[in-house]
Amino acid sequence: MKRRNTVTPVPLSPVYRAETLRKLAREEIDVLVVGGGVTGAGVALDAASRGLSVALVEARDFAAGTSSRSSKLIHGGLRYLENLDFKLVREALKERSLLLQTLAPHLVRPVKFLVPLKHRVWERGYIGAGVTLYDTLGGARALPRHRHLSKRGAGKVAPGLADDALIGAIQYYDAQVDDARHTMTIARTAAEQGASVLTRARVTSLIRDGERVVGAKVVDRESGAEIEVRAKTVVAATGVWSDDMAEAAGIPAPFTVRASKGIHLVVPREKIDLDTGLILRTEKSVLFVIPWGRHWIVGTTDTEWDLDREHPAASQADVDYVLDHLNAVLRTPITADDIEGVYAGLRPLLAAKATSTTKLSREHAVAHPVPGLVIVAGGKYTTYRVMAADAVDVAVEDLGRPAPSSWTERLPIVGATGYHELWGARHALVQRTGLPIRRIEHLLQRYGTAIEDILESISDRPELGEPIPGTAEYLKAEAVYAVSHEGALHLEDVLTRRTRISIEERDRGVTAAPVVAELMAPLLGWDSHRQEREVANYLARVEAERSAQAQPDDEAANASRLAAPALLPS
């Protein structure tokens, strides 16, 4: 098999989508992947890179669920060391190193954290030993080693902490990622390797031939048309919908996945006087304060959720919980008025015998309950690649022929190859384009070497080099590129996942919405009426989320969030 070691981005354009629908309706494939989160995208990439014929279908958008609503950390899970979960931590730290150095250096970058110490002697030794182990497991030396700080030393890097918040501290390093952009880019890389990837395509049922699963019926949610996709094996990577796939196959669920809700707040960088991220213990888990450009991301919670899975809602109780724990250590409290954005997501946790979601293992499971069906679930964002390789190893058993071993640990995703060299030459890009250095750095850290596509569009249409109104961070060219190359089909896709305008701007993208819709319209064939519908739909979503966050509990928040209309057409 010829392996393609260089990555030429495949534009996930409207034309690509139409061609993919026609292709899937007439050709049998080796592997049909259901689910466009990070695990599903990883499965599609792993299978395609082994030379298999692959399709990925996603009911909404890439990373529309859990994979756009995480803490945006690539980490080993420092707290798992307390449970002696060395295998999981070692595995995750190896993946962290691969992502930082080889697979996605343009999207994954180091971030330092401070662990405040409250007890003398024993706590420094106990936590220090754990962080020392963290520094050495699984190739963790990709980042600087931890250091111990006195109270005075901690005050220099964290002057915003209250006097009684710590007696000293330990500072260590992890990494962070824009999860939605990373997931979408993995899907693009899968397409470059030959996979057919399709969003807004919902599986309505599985096709059986006796006991065997031989494909799925898929509805194109944009046109309403239904196609049958024939496949030698179906891999379900559907997260909190995993039990539904077993039900669709008419079999008992091989394992049960429970949903745990986590919410995060986004606040302005100047509101918390820190030169480092922060990790705080709570009675349930930990609370992260994570630097995010001009902002901080603060979270998360961990509560069981059995309501609507497409649109989990943050309640007033959730927001108050995060604020209370954060303000307990700050000199100057954060208020509700300081909050720029809020987002809620669901973690798919494997349900063992534990009675609380916080005690469930984050390790993943792969099941092969009937011929032609593989279900993968659990795990954590950082280890998506391992989960994907394990799932494809099992899927290959249904093909009746051998396939190469996984090699995705050596396969950079779109934009990664040559990134370090281009970053080093970024001042030359400034001279060539006339764009400010901060613009070039912003684009490099979102597109890597695919920046040339963006720069070419600005050269052809200089007005695309202007910022999108209502945001200082994103250019009009990025909204156009989201449609022409990144598979965006709706206004929400651009404002929520291709960019982060929906959580980074205080108005949550209301100002940007009509301008972005106008930029998208020519590429998607929208008339003025359709543009207005897209904007109205987005504004209704913003209002529904704001209303939910004013509700006292999950039930009321869920009802408020569901008041927003579904995306049209459906």
C-alpha positions as CSV (number, residue, x, y, z in Angstrom):
1,M,0.0,0.0,0.0
2,K,1.3,3.5,-0.9
3,R,1.2,5.7,2.2
4,R,0.7,9.4,1.6
5,N,3.1,11.2,4.0
6,T,2.4,14.7,2.8
7,V,-1.0,16.2,3.4
8,T,-2.7,18.1,0.6
9,P,-5.9,19.5,2.1
10,V,-9.1,18.4,0.5
11,P,-11.7,21.3,0.4
12,L,-14.8,20.1,2.2
13,S,-16.9,22.4,-0.1
14,P,-20.6,22.2,-1.0
15,V,-19.4,20.6,-4.3
16,Y,-17.5,17.9,-2.3
17,R,-20.6,17.3,-0.2
18,A,-22.8,16.7,-3.2
19,E,-20.3,14.4,-4.9
20,T,-19.9,12.4,-1.6
21,L,-23.7,11.9,-1.3
22,R,-23.8,10.5,-4.8
23,K,-20.8,8.3,-4.2
24,L,-22.1,6.8,-1.0
25,A,-25.4,5.9,-2.6
26,R,-23.8,3.7,-5.2
27,E,-20.6,2.2,-3.8
28,E,-20.0,-0.4,-1.0
29,I,-17.3,0.6,1.4
30,D,-15.2,-1.2,3.9
31,V,-15.9,0.9,7.0
32,L,-18.8,3.3,7.8
33,V,-18.1,5.5,10.8
34,V,-21.1,6.9,12.6
35,G,-20.2,10.1,14.6
36,G,-18.2,13.1,13.8
37,G,-16.7,13.9,17.2
38,V,-13.0,13.5,17.8
39,T,-13.2,9.7,18.2
40,G,-15.2,9.2,15.0
41,A,-12.9,11.5,13.0
42,G,-10.0,9.6,14.5
43,V,-11.5,6.3,13.4
44,A,-12.1,7.6,9.8
45,L,-8.5,8.8,9.6
46,D,-7.0,5.6,11.0
47,A,-9.0,3.4,8.7
48,A,-8.4,5.5,5.6
49,S,-4.7,5.7,6.3
50,R,-4.6,1.9,6.3
51,G,-5.9,1.9,2.8
52,L,-9.5,1.0,3.6
53,S,-12.4,2.6,1.9
54,V,-14.2,4.7,4.5
55,A,-17.1,7.0,5.0
56,L,-17.9,9.1,8.0
57,V,-21.5,10.4,8.6
58,E,-22.4,12.9,11.3
59,A,-25.9,14.0,12.2
60,R,-25.0,17.6,12.9
61,D,-21.6,19.1,12.5
62,F,-18.1,18.0,13.2
63,A,-17.5,18.2,17.0
64,A,-21.1,19.5,17.5
65,G,-21.4,17.6,20.8
66,T,-18.8,16.7,23.4
67,S,-15.8,17.4,21.2
68,S,-16.4,21.2,21.1
69,R,-17.4,21.6,24.7
70,S,-14.4,20.2,26.6
71,S,-12.0,22.0,28.9
72,K,-9.8,22.2,25.8
73,L,-6.9,20.5,27.5
74,I,-4.5,17.9,26.1
75,H,-3.3,16.3,29.4
76,G,-2.4,13.1,31.1
77,G,-4.9,13.6,33.9
78,L,-2.8,14.5,36.9
79,R,-5.6,13.7,39.3
80,Y,-5.8,10.1,38.0
81,L,-2.5,9.4,39.6
82,E,-4.3,9.5,43.0
83,N,-6.2,6.5,41.8
84,L,-3.0,4.8,40.8
85,D,-4.2,4.8,37.1
86,F,-0.7,4.8,35.8
87,K,-1.5,3.1,32.5
88,L,-4.1,5.7,31.5
89,V,-1.8,8.6,32.5
90,R,1.2,7.2,30.7
91,E,-0.9,6.6,27.6
92,A,-2.3,10.1,27.7
93,L,1.1,11.8,28.2
94,K,2.5,9.9,25.2
95,E,-0.4,11.2,23.1
96,R,0.2,14.7,24.5
97,S,3.8,14.6,23.3
98,L,2.8,13.3,19.9
99,L,0.3,16.1,19.4
100,L,2.7,18.8,20.6
101,Q,5.6,17.7,18.5
102,T,4.3,15.8,15.5
103,L,0.6,15.5,14.9
104,A,-0.8,19.0,15.6
105,P,1.8,21.5,16.7
106,H,-0.2,24.4,15.1
107,L,-3.3,23.6,17.3
108,V,-1.8,22.2,20.5
109,R,0.4,24.3,22.6
110,P,1.9,24.3,26.1
111,V,0.1,25.9,29.1
112,K,1.4,26.2,32.6
113,F,-0.7,25.6,35.7
114,L,-0.3,26.5,39.4
115,V,-1.4,24.1,42.1
116,P,-1.9,26.1,45.3
117,L,-0.8,24.3,48.5
118,K,-2.8,24.8,51.7
119,H,-1.1,22.5,54.1
120,R,2.5,22.6,55.3
121,V,5.1,19.8,54.7
122,W,3.0,16.8,53.8
123,E,1.0,18.3,50.9
124,R,4.1,19.6,49.1
125,G,5.7,16.2,49.3
126,Y,2.6,14.3,48.3
127,I,1.7,16.5,45.3
128,G,5.3,17.1,44.4
129,A,5.9,13.3,44.1
130,G,2.8,13.0,41.9
131,V,3.9,15.9,39.6
132,T,7.5,14.4,39.4
133,L,5.9,11.2,38.2
134,Y,3.8,13.2,35.8
135,D,6.9,14.8,34.4
136,T,8.5,11.5,33.6
137,L,5.8,9.1,32.4
138,G,5.0,8.5,28.7
139,G,7.4,10.9,27.0
140,A,6.3,13.8,29.1
141,R,9.6,15.6,28.7
142,A,8.2,17.4,25.7
143,L,7.4,20.2,28.3
144,P,9.4,21.9,31.0
145,R,9.6,20.2,34.4
146,H,7.6,21.4,37.3
147,R,8.9,23.7,39.9
148,H,8.2,24.4,43.6
149,L,7.3,28.0,44.6
150,S,7.2,29.7,48.0
151,K,4.1,31.8,48.9
152,R,6.1,34.8,47.8
153,G,7.1,33.2,44.5
154,A,3.6,32.1,43.8
155,G,2.4,35.7,44.5
156,K,4.6,36.9,41.7
157,V,2.9,34.7,39.1
158,A,-0.5,34.8,40.7
159,P,-1.0,38.2,42.4
160,G,-4.8,37.8,41.9
161,L,-5.0,35.1,44.5
162,A,-6.2,35.9,48.0
163,D,-3.6,35.8,50.9
164,D,-5.3,32.8,52.5
165,A,-5.6,30.9,49.2
166,L,-2.2,29.2,49.6
167,I,1.0,28.8,51.6
168,G,3.0,27.9,48.6
169,A,2.5,26.3,45.2
170,I,3.7,23.9,42.5
171,Q,3.8,25.0,38.9
172,Y,3.7,22.4,36.1
173,Y,2.9,22.2,32.4
174,D,0.2,20.6,30.3
175,A,-1.2,21.5,26.8
176,Q,-4.4,23.0,25.3
177,V,-6.2,22.8,22.0
178,D,-9.2,24.3,20.2
179,D,-11.1,21.1,20.4
180,A,-13.6,21.8,17.6
181,R,-11.0,23.0,15.2
182,H,-8.8,20.0,15.9
183,T,-11.6,17.6,15.4
184,M,-12.6,19.2,12.1
185,T,-9.0,19.1,10.9
186,I,-8.7,15.4,11.7
187,A,-11.8,14.9,9.5
188,R,-10.2,16.9,6.7
189,T,-7.1,14.8,7.1
190,A,-9.2,11.6,6.8
191,A,-10.6,13.1,3.6
192,E,-7.1,13.7,2.3
193,Q,-6.4,10.0,3.0
194,G,-9.4,9.0,0.9
195,A,-12.3,8.9,3.3
196,S,-15.7,10.4,2.4
197,V,-16.8,12.7,5.2
198,L,-20.4,14.0,5.5
199,T,-22.1,16.2,8.0
200,R,-25.8,16.8,8.5
201,A,-26.3,13.1,7.6
202,R,-28.3,11.2,10.2
203,V,-28.3,7.4,10.5
204,T,-32.0,6.4,10.9
205,S,-31.5,2.6,11.0
206,L,-28.9,-0.1,10.5
207,I,-29.3,-2.5,7.6
208,R,-29.1,-6.2,8.5
209,D,-28.5,-9.3,6.5
210,G,-29.5,-12.0,9.0
211,E,-27.4,-11.5,12.1
212,R,-24.9,-9.3,10.3
213,V,-24.9,-5.5,10.0
214,V,-24.2,-4.5,6.4
215,G,-24.7,-0.8,6.4
216,A,-27.1,2.0,7.4
217,K,-29.9,4.1,6.1
218,V,-28.8,7.7,6.1
219,V,-31.0,10.9,5.7
220,D,-29.4,14.0,4.2
221,R,-30.8,16.6,6.6
222,E,-30.2,19.4,4.1
223,S,-32.5,17.9,1.4
224,G,-34.5,15.2,3.2
225,A,-33.3,12.5,0.7
226,E,-32.5,9.1,2.1
227,I,-29.7,6.8,0.9
228,E,-28.5,3.4,1.8
229,V,-24.8,3.2,2.6
230,R,-23.5,-0.4,2.2
231,A,-20.5,-1.3,4.3
232,K,-18.6,-4.4,5.4
233,T,-18.5,-3.0,8.9
234,V,-20.1,-0.1,10.8
235,V,-18.1,1.6,13.6
236,A,-20.3,3.6,16.0
237,A,-18.4,6.4,17.7
238,T,-21.4,8.2,19.0
239,G,-20.5,9.2,22.6
240,V,-23.6,9.7,24.8
241,W,-25.7,8.1,22.0
242,S,-23.8,4.8,22.1
243,D,-26.6,2.9,23.8
244,D,-28.9,4.1,20.9
245,M,-26.7,2.3,18.4
246,A,-27.1,-1.0,20.2
247,E,-30.9,-0.4,20.2
248,A,-30.8,0.3,16.5
249,A,-29.1,-3.0,16.0
250,G,-31.8,-4.7,18.1
251,I,-29.3,-6.1,20.6
252,P,-28.6,-5.5,24.3
253,A,-26.1,-2.7,24.9
254,P,-22.6,-4.2,25.4
255,F,-21.9,-1.5,27.9
256,T,-23.9,1.4,29.2
257,V,-22.7,5.0,28.7
258,R,-23.9,7.6,31.1
259,A,-23.9,11.3,30.5
260,S,-22.1,13.7,32.9
261,K,-22.7,17.4,32.3
262,G,-19.8,19.8,32.6
263,I,-20.1,23.6,32.1
264,H,-17.5,26.3,31.6
265,L,-17.4,30.0,31.9
266,V,-15.5,32.4,29.7
267,V,-14.3,35.7,31.3
268,P,-12.0,38.5,30.2
269,R,-8.3,38.0,30.8
270,E,-8.0,41.3,32.7
271,K,-10.6,40.2,35.3
272,I,-8.2,37.6,36.9
273,D,-4.7,38.8,37.7
274,L,-2.7,35.6,36.9
275,D,0.3,34.8,34.7
276,T,-0.5,31.1,34.8
277,G,-3.4,28.7,34.7
278,L,-4.8,27.4,37.9
279,I,-6.0,24.0,39.1
280,L,-8.2,24.0,42.3
281,R,-9.6,21.1,44.2
282,T,-13.4,20.9,44.8
283,E,-15.4,18.5,46.8
284,K,-16.2,16.6,43.6
285,S,-13.2,16.9,41.3
286,V,-11.0,19.8,40.2
287,L,-11.7,23.3,38.8
288,F,-9.4,24.6,36.0
289,V,-8.7,28.3,35.3
290,I,-7.2,28.1,31.8
291,P,-5.7,30.9,29.7
292,W,-7.5,31.3,26.4
293,G,-6.2,34.2,24.3
294,R,-7.9,37.4,25.6
295,H,-9.9,35.2,28.0
296,W,-10.0,32.7,30.8
297,I,-11.9,29.4,30.6
298,V,-13.1,28.4,34.0
299,G,-14.6,24.9,34.7
300,T,-15.8,22.3,35.1
301,T,-18.8,20.8,36.8
302,D,-19.7,17.1,37.0
303,T,-23.4,16.3,37.3
304,E,-25.5,13.5,35.9
305,W,-27.7,14.5,33.0
306,D,-30.6,12.6,31.6
307,L,-32.3,15.3,29.6
308,D,-31.9,16.5,26.0
309,R,-28.5,15.2,24.7
310,E,-28.2,17.5,21.7
311,H,-28.4,20.7,23.6
312,P,-27.3,20.3,27.3
313,A,-28.0,23.5,29.2
314,A,-26.1,25.3,31.9
315,S,-28.3,26.5,34.7
316,Q,-28.0,29.3,37.3
317,A,-27.0,26.7,39.8
318,D,-24.1,25.5,37.5
319,V,-22.9,29.1,37.0
320,D,-23.0,29.9,40.7
321,Y,-21.1,26.7,41.6
322,V,-18.2,27.6,39.3
323,L,-18.2,31.3,40.5
324,D,-18.3,30.3,44.2
325,H,-15.3,28.0,43.9
326,L,-13.4,30.5,41.8
327,N,-14.1,33.4,44.0
328,A,-13.1,31.5,47.1
329,V,-9.4,32.0,46.1
330,L,-9.5,35.4,44.3
331,R,-8.7,38.8,45.8
332,T,-11.3,40.4,43.6
333,P,-14.4,38.3,43.0
334,I,-15.8,37.6,39.5
335,T,-19.4,38.6,39.1
336,A,-22.1,37.3,36.8
337,D,-21.7,40.6,34.8
338,D,-18.1,39.7,34.0
339,I,-19.1,36.5,32.2
340,E,-18.6,36.7,28.4
341,G,-19.7,33.2,27.5
342,V,-21.0,29.9,28.9
343,Y,-21.0,26.5,27.4
344,A,-22.1,23.1,28.5
345,G,-21.2,19.6,27.3
346,L,-21.7,16.0,28.1
347,R,-19.0,13.5,28.9
348,P,-19.7,9.9,27.8
349,L,-18.7,7.8,30.8
350,L,-18.7,4.1,30.9
351,A,-21.1,3.0,33.6
352,A,-19.6,0.3,35.8
353,K,-20.9,-0.4,39.3
354,A,-20.2,3.1,40.4
355,T,-23.1,5.2,41.7
356,S,-21.6,8.6,40.9
357,T,-20.4,9.8,37.6
358,T,-17.3,11.2,39.2
359,K,-16.1,7.7,40.1
360,L,-16.4,6.2,36.7
361,S,-13.3,5.3,34.8
362,R,-12.2,7.5,31.8
363,E,-10.8,4.4,30.0
364,H,-12.5,3.4,26.8
365,A,-14.2,0.3,25.7
366,V,-14.5,-1.3,22.2
367,A,-17.3,-3.9,21.7
368,H,-18.1,-6.2,18.7
369,P,-21.5,-7.4,19.7
370,V,-22.6,-8.7,16.3
371,P,-20.8,-9.2,13.0
372,G,-20.5,-6.0,11.1
373,L,-20.9,-3.7,14.1
374,V,-18.2,-2.2,16.4
375,I,-19.1,0.3,19.2
376,V,-16.4,2.4,20.8
377,A,-17.0,4.7,23.8
378,G,-15.6,6.2,26.9
379,G,-12.0,7.5,27.1
380,K,-10.9,11.1,27.1
381,Y,-10.2,13.7,24.4
382,T,-6.4,13.3,24.6
383,T,-6.5,9.6,23.8
384,Y,-8.8,9.8,20.8
385,R,-6.1,8.3,18.5
386,V,-5.6,5.3,20.7
387,M,-9.3,4.7,20.9
388,A,-9.6,5.0,17.1
389,A,-6.8,2.5,16.4
390,D,-8.3,0.0,18.8
391,A,-11.7,0.3,17.1
392,V,-10.2,-0.1,13.6
393,D,-8.2,-3.2,14.8
394,V,-11.5,-4.8,15.8
395,A,-13.3,-3.6,12.6
396,V,-10.7,-5.2,10.4
397,E,-11.8,-8.6,11.7
398,D,-15.0,-8.2,9.7
399,L,-13.3,-7.5,6.4
400,G,-12.1,-10.9,5.5
401,R,-8.7,-9.7,4.6
402,P,-5.7,-8.3,6.4
403,A,-5.0,-4.6,6.8
404,P,-1.9,-2.8,7.8
405,S,-1.3,-1.7,11.4
406,S,-2.2,1.8,12.5
407,W,0.4,4.4,11.7
408,T,-1.4,7.5,12.7
409,E,1.2,8.3,15.4
410,R,3.4,9.3,12.5
411,L,0.7,11.1,10.4
412,P,0.5,14.9,10.9
413,I,-2.9,16.4,10.4
414,V,-3.6,19.1,7.9
415,G,-1.5,22.2,8.5
416,A,1.1,20.5,10.7
417,T,3.8,19.5,8.2
418,G,6.3,22.4,7.9
419,Y,4.5,24.4,10.6
420,H,7.6,25.1,12.8
421,E,9.5,26.3,9.8
422,L,6.7,28.6,8.7
423,W,6.3,29.9,12.3
424,G,10.0,30.8,12.3
425,A,9.5,32.7,9.0
426,R,6.3,34.5,10.1
427,H,7.9,37.9,9.8
428,A,8.4,37.2,6.1
429,L,4.7,36.6,5.8
430,V,4.1,40.0,7.4
431,Q,6.3,41.7,4.8
432,R,4.7,39.8,2.0
433,T,1.1,40.4,3.0
434,G,1.1,43.6,4.9
435,L,-0.9,42.0,7.7
436,P,0.1,42.8,11.3
437,I,2.2,40.2,13.1
438,R,-0.6,39.4,15.5
439,R,-2.9,38.6,12.5
440,I,-0.3,36.3,11.0
441,E,0.3,34.5,14.3
442,H,-3.5,34.1,14.9
443,L,-3.9,32.5,11.5
444,L,-0.8,30.3,11.8
445,Q,-2.1,29.0,15.2
446,R,-5.5,28.1,13.6
447,Y,-4.5,26.9,10.1
448,G,-0.8,26.0,10.3
449,T,0.6,25.7,6.8
450,A,-2.9,25.9,5.3
451,I,-2.6,29.7,6.0
452,E,-1.6,30.1,2.4
453,D,-5.2,29.4,1.3
454,I,-6.4,32.2,3.6
455,L,-3.7,34.6,2.4
456,E,-4.5,33.9,-1.2
457,S,-8.2,34.7,-0.7
458,I,-7.3,38.0,0.9
459,S,-4.9,38.8,-2.0
460,D,-7.8,38.1,-4.4
461,R,-10.4,40.0,-2.3
462,P,-8.7,42.5,0.0
463,E,-11.9,43.2,1.9
464,L,-11.7,39.6,3.3
465,G,-8.7,40.8,5.3
466,E,-11.0,43.0,7.5
467,P,-12.1,41.8,10.9
468,I,-15.6,40.4,11.2
469,P,-17.7,43.1,12.9
470,G,-18.3,42.4,16.6
471,T,-14.9,40.6,17.0
472,A,-11.3,41.7,17.0
473,E,-9.9,38.2,16.5
474,Y,-11.4,36.8,13.3
475,L,-11.2,37.9,9.7
476,K,-13.9,37.8,7.1
477,A,-11.7,35.4,5.1
478,E,-12.1,32.8,7.8
479,A,-15.8,32.7,7.5
480,V,-15.5,32.2,3.8
481,Y,-12.9,29.5,4.2
482,A,-15.1,27.7,6.8
483,V,-17.6,27.1,4.0
484,S,-15.3,26.6,1.0
485,H,-12.8,24.2,2.8
486,E,-14.1,23.2,6.2
487,G,-17.6,21.9,5.6
488,A,-19.6,24.6,7.4
489,L,-23.2,24.5,6.3
490,H,-24.9,26.8,8.8
491,L,-24.3,30.1,10.5
492,E,-24.0,28.3,13.8
493,D,-21.2,26.1,12.4
494,V,-19.0,29.2,11.8
495,L,-19.8,31.2,14.9
496,T,-19.7,28.3,17.3
497,R,-17.1,25.8,16.0
498,R,-15.0,27.1,13.1
499,T,-14.5,30.3,15.2
500,R,-15.3,30.7,18.9
501,I,-17.2,34.0,18.5
502,S,-20.2,32.5,20.3
503,I,-18.4,32.2,23.6
504,E,-15.6,34.8,23.3
505,E,-17.7,37.9,22.5
506,R,-19.9,39.4,25.2
507,D,-22.8,39.6,22.7
508,R,-22.2,36.0,21.8
509,G,-22.0,36.7,18.1
510,V,-25.2,38.7,17.7
511,T,-23.3,41.6,15.9
512,A,-21.3,39.2,13.7
513,A,-24.2,37.0,12.7
514,P,-25.7,39.0,9.7
515,V,-22.2,39.8,8.3
516,V,-21.1,36.2,8.5
517,A,-24.4,35.0,6.9
518,E,-23.9,37.4,4.0
519,L,-20.3,36.0,3.5
520,M,-21.6,32.5,3.5
521,A,-24.6,33.1,1.2
522,P,-22.9,33.0,-2.2
523,L,-21.1,29.8,-1.5
524,L,-24.2,28.0,-0.3
525,G,-26.7,29.4,-2.7
526,W,-28.7,31.3,0.0
527,D,-31.1,34.0,-1.0
528,S,-32.0,36.9,1.3
529,H,-34.8,35.0,2.9
530,R,-32.6,32.1,3.8
531,Q,-29.9,34.5,5.2
532,E,-32.6,36.1,7.5
533,R,-33.7,32.6,8.7
534,E,-30.1,31.6,9.5
535,V,-29.6,34.8,11.5
536,A,-33.0,34.6,13.3
537,N,-32.2,30.9,14.2
538,Y,-28.9,31.8,15.6
539,L,-30.3,34.8,17.6
540,A,-33.0,32.5,19.0
541,R,-30.3,30.0,20.1
542,V,-28.4,32.8,21.9
543,E,-31.6,33.9,23.7
544,A,-32.5,30.4,24.7
545,E,-29.0,29.8,26.2
546,R,-29.1,33.0,28.1
547,S,-32.6,32.2,29.4
548,A,-31.4,28.7,30.4
549,Q,-28.6,30.2,32.4
550,A,-31.1,32.2,34.4
551,Q,-33.0,29.1,35.4
552,P,-32.6,27.5,38.9
553,D,-32.1,23.9,37.9
554,D,-31.5,21.4,35.1
555,E,-35.1,20.8,34.3
556,A,-36.0,24.4,33.9
557,A,-32.7,25.1,32.0
558,N,-33.4,22.3,29.6
559,A,-36.9,23.5,28.9
560,S,-35.6,27.0,28.2
561,R,-32.8,25.8,25.9
562,L,-35.2,23.7,23.8
563,A,-37.3,26.8,23.1
564,A,-34.9,27.6,20.2
565,P,-35.9,26.2,16.8
566,A,-33.9,23.4,15.2
567,L,-31.6,24.2,12.3
568,L,-33.4,24.5,9.0
569,P,-33.8,22.8,6.7
570,S,-34.2,19.5,8.6
